[in-house]
Every structure is written in C-alpha cells, then in structure tokens.
C-alpha cells in the first residue's frame, strides 16, 4: 500500500488546529511515543551552580475569557463551543456569562493562539497566561 502524502497534506490543511492536536494525541497513545521536543540540560562550568538558571520556555498555556460584550454574546458562545469540544450550550453560556473564566487550560502554543484568535474574532476579550 503506497502512502499518498499529497492527500494527507491536503486533509491536514483543511483540519482545525484542535482536530490536528487530537490526532497527535491519538498517534502518541497508539505508538507509545511523544511529539514533545527533547530538552537538553546544560551543567554549570566546573559543577558550580552559582549561575542563575536560564528561564524555561513556557509550553503550556491557559486561555482566559476576560469578557464578552452583550451584543456579541451569542457569537462568543458559539466560538467557545468550537474551541472547547464537547461543551454543551448551557455550559458555554455559563462560561461566557461568568467571565473571567478559563476556556482552555494547559493547551500548547498553537492551540491557545488559535483559540484566542477565534474568540477575539467573535468579539470576546481574551488573555493567554
């Protein structure tokens, strides 16, 4: 069976970031691997730890819905349901009305940026922490 790389690239190009992230998780579980980049640890010269540790790059982000204007509430509720898969209408409405609240927690950079963009396009004010 020949692998049709062009077809796979086309399918992934039409998928959302969240769908691709779910696919990556499934592949990691099935194959018992991780897609995380290895982290190199550098020792201080001579074994001394007097040097200040380098700041670690943040890899997990929380997307916080700060507010949603009343005239954009329906659009924001729809966007919240798109961003947070499996969320019902009542839960999404409660989240929007109870802002500030987290929409995504522990998301990677790509997912958090995509979620922020989608929510802001709907009219919400969003922060990434």
C-alpha positions in Angstrom: 0.0 0.0 0.0 1.5 3.3 -1.1 1.3 6.3 1.1 -0.4 9.2 -0.6 1.5 12.1 1.0 -0.2 14.8 -1.0 -3.7 13.6 0.1 -2.6 13.6 3.8 -1.2 17.1 3.5 -4.4 18.3 1.9 -6.5 16.6 4.6 -4.4 18.2 7.4 -4.6 21.6 5.6 -8.4 21.5 5.9 -8.4 20.4 9.5 -8.6 22.8 12.5 -5.7 23.1 14.9 -7.8 21.4 17.6 -8.5 18.4 15.3 -4.8 18.1 14.5 -3.9 18.2 18.2 -6.4 15.4 18.9 -4.9 13.4 16.1 -1.4 13.9 17.5 -2.6 12.7 21.0 -4.2 9.6 19.4 -1.0 8.8 17.5 1.1 9.3 20.6 -1.1 6.9 22.6 -1.2 4.3 19.8 2.5 4.3 19.1 3.7 4.9 22.7 5.7 8.0 21.7 5.7 11.7 22.4 5.9 14.6 19.9 7.5 16.9 22.5 11.0 18.1 21.7 13.7 16.8 23.9 15.1 19.2 26.4 18.9 19.5 26.9 20.2 20.2 30.3 23.4 22.1 30.5 25.6 21.8 33.6 27.3 24.9 35.0 31.1 25.0 34.3 33.0 23.1 37.0 29.8 21.8 38.5 29.1 25.1 40.2 25.5 26.1 40.5 26.2 29.8 41.2 25.0 30.9 37.8 21.4 31.9 37.6 19.2 29.3 35.8 18.0 30.2 32.4 14.3 30.9 32.1 12.5 27.9 30.8 10.3 28.3 27.7 6.7 28.1 28.6 4.9 25.2 26.8 1.5 25.1 28.4 -0.9 28.0 28.3 -4.3 28.9 29.7 -6.8 30.8 27.5 -8.9 33.0 29.7 -12.1 34.6 28.5 -12.0 38.0 30.2 -15.3 39.5 28.9 -17.8 39.4 26.1 -19.9 42.4 25.1 -23.6 41.9 25.4 -24.2 42.5 21.7 -21.6 39.8 20.8 -22.6 37.2 23.4 -24.2 34.7 21.0 -21.2 34.7 18.7 -18.8 34.3 21.7 -20.9 31.3 23.0 -20.6 29.7 19.5 -16.9 30.3 19.4 -16.5 28.9 22.9 -18.2 25.7 21.8 -15.9 25.4 18.8 -12.8 26.0 20.9 -13.8 23.6 23.7 -15.0 20.4 22.2 -17.8 18.6 23.9 -19.1 21.7 25.7 -22.9 22.0 25.7 -24.9 25.1 25.0 -25.8 25.7 28.7 -22.2 25.2 29.8 -20.8 27.5 27.1 -23.4 30.2 28.1 -22.5 29.8 31.8 -18.8 30.2 31.0 -19.4 33.3 28.9 -21.7 34.9 31.5 -19.3 34.0 34.3 -16.3 35.6 32.7 -13.4 35.9 33.5 -13.1 32.2 33.3 -10.6 29.8 31.6 -11.8 28.3 28.3 -8.7 26.1 27.8 -6.2 25.1 30.4 -2.8 23.5 29.7 -3.0 24.0 25.9 0.0 24.1 23.7 1.0 27.4 22.0 -0.7 26.6 18.6 -4.0 25.6 20.2 -4.0 28.6 22.6 -3.3 31.1 19.8 -6.0 29.5 17.6 -8.5 29.7 20.4 -7.6 33.3 21.2 -8.0 34.3 17.6 -11.4 32.6 17.2 -12.7 34.1 20.4 -11.5 37.6 19.5 -13.0 37.3 16.1 -16.3 36.6 17.8 -15.9 39.8 19.9 -14.5 38.5 23.2 -11.7 39.9 25.2 -9.2 37.1 25.8 -5.9 36.7 27.7 -3.3 33.9 27.4 -1.4 33.1 30.6 
